[in-house]
């Protein structure tokens, strides 16, 4: 029982230090196509958000949101420094990334069957 309490306290500490409640305000709303199946999964590996999408073909896409540049780097040409980004795998045999606010591009990368 004590171990569970210790883990809970550590989790609350991480949530507070990383500002999880504040992140809710910057994560965009996404309207998924009705023909997708979406599985919300735990944000392991220091991702802010994770989910998987099963397309009608049966292909599964893995998606995460990195708001702290904890898993990789995303820079734009504007010179604004590191930006929060979505990563989708697979996209054309590799990974695809886009800015967290570019929901249209995110949806295109998920839908991509190549």
Order of alpha helices (4+ residues) and beta strands (2+ residues): alpha-alpha-beta-beta-beta-beta-beta-alpha
